[in-house]
């Protein structure tokens, strides 16, 4: 049985999908990106798909109990490799770390 965590920080990823690459994107995210991020100590929280407005198409969020975990992940070669691979499928990518708050945050 897994232990519940108390999320204190959120890693937010914002990006648009490259046209015509949806199937390869989903395979990468579901089979590689999310499992690898979770293996590094992040917990997948949620993903949003924007239907309208002046904002990125995707907003994916991971949470952690402490800021040091997120810092270690972001400084790792494994994370840089994952981001590089994500950029094969995404554009207008940016990320930010914020204190955790339940629900939608910008």
C-alpha positions as CSV (number, residue, x, y, z in Angstrom):
1,X,0.0,0.0,0.0
2,X,1.3,3.4,-0.9
3,X,1.6,6.2,1.7
4,X,-0.4,9.4,1.0
5,X,1.7,12.5,0.5
6,X,1.1,16.1,1.6
7,X,1.8,18.2,-1.5
8,X,3.5,21.4,-0.7
9,X,4.8,22.5,-4.1
10,X,3.6,22.2,-7.7
11,X,5.7,22.0,-10.8
12,X,3.6,23.4,-13.7
13,X,4.4,22.8,-17.3
14,X,2.7,24.9,-20.1
15,X,2.9,24.1,-23.8
16,X,1.2,23.8,-27.1
17,X,1.2,20.6,-29.1
18,X,2.9,20.5,-32.5
19,X,0.3,19.9,-35.3
20,X,-0.1,16.4,-36.5
21,X,1.9,14.7,-33.7
22,X,-0.9,13.9,-31.2
23,X,-0.5,10.1,-31.3
24,X,3.3,10.1,-30.8
25,X,2.8,12.8,-28.1
26,X,0.3,10.7,-26.1
27,X,2.5,7.6,-26.3
28,X,5.5,9.5,-25.1
29,X,3.7,11.2,-22.2
30,X,1.9,8.1,-21.0
31,X,4.7,5.5,-21.5
32,X,7.8,7.6,-20.8
33,X,7.3,11.1,-19.4
34,X,4.9,10.6,-16.6
35,X,6.4,7.3,-15.3
36,X,10.0,8.8,-15.5
37,X,8.9,11.9,-13.6
38,X,7.2,9.8,-10.9
39,X,10.3,7.7,-10.7
40,X,12.3,10.8,-9.9
41,X,10.0,11.6,-6.9
42,X,7.3,13.8,-8.5
43,X,3.6,12.8,-8.3
44,X,1.4,13.5,-11.3
45,X,-1.5,15.7,-10.2
46,X,-3.5,16.8,-13.2
47,X,-3.5,18.0,-16.7
48,X,-5.7,20.7,-18.3
49,X,-6.6,21.1,-22.0
50,X,-7.5,24.6,-23.0
51,X,-10.3,25.1,-25.4
52,X,-10.2,28.8,-25.8
53,X,-8.3,31.9,-24.6
54,X,-4.8,33.3,-24.9
55,X,-3.0,30.5,-23.0
56,X,-1.1,27.3,-23.9
57,X,-3.1,24.3,-25.0
58,X,-1.7,22.1,-22.2
59,X,-1.0,22.7,-18.5
60,X,0.4,19.6,-16.8
61,X,1.1,19.6,-13.1
62,X,3.2,17.5,-10.8
63,X,3.4,17.8,-7.0
64,X,6.0,17.1,-4.4
65,X,6.2,17.3,-0.6
66,X,9.3,19.5,-0.6
67,X,11.0,22.1,-2.8
68,X,14.3,20.2,-2.6
69,X,12.8,17.3,-4.5
70,X,11.6,19.5,-7.3
71,X,15.0,21.3,-7.4
72,X,16.9,18.0,-7.6
73,X,14.6,16.8,-10.4
74,X,15.0,20.0,-12.4
75,X,18.8,19.9,-12.1
76,X,19.1,16.3,-13.1
77,X,20.3,15.1,-16.5
78,X,17.3,12.7,-16.7
79,X,14.9,15.6,-16.4
80,X,16.8,17.6,-19.1
81,X,16.5,14.6,-21.4
82,X,12.8,14.3,-20.7
83,X,12.3,17.9,-21.5
84,X,14.3,17.6,-24.6
85,X,12.1,14.7,-25.8
86,X,9.0,16.6,-24.8
87,X,10.1,19.5,-27.1
88,X,9.9,17.1,-30.1
89,X,6.1,17.1,-29.5
90,X,5.6,20.5,-28.0
91,X,6.3,24.2,-28.6
92,X,5.9,27.4,-26.6
93,X,7.1,25.4,-23.5
94,X,7.6,27.0,-20.2
95,X,7.5,25.8,-16.6
96,X,7.2,27.2,-13.1
97,X,7.2,26.1,-9.5
98,X,4.6,27.4,-7.1
99,X,3.5,26.7,-3.6
100,X,0.8,24.0,-3.8
101,X,-2.9,25.0,-3.8
102,X,-5.7,22.6,-4.7
103,X,-7.3,23.1,-8.0
104,X,-6.5,25.2,-11.0
105,X,-3.6,27.7,-10.7
106,X,-1.9,29.9,-13.3
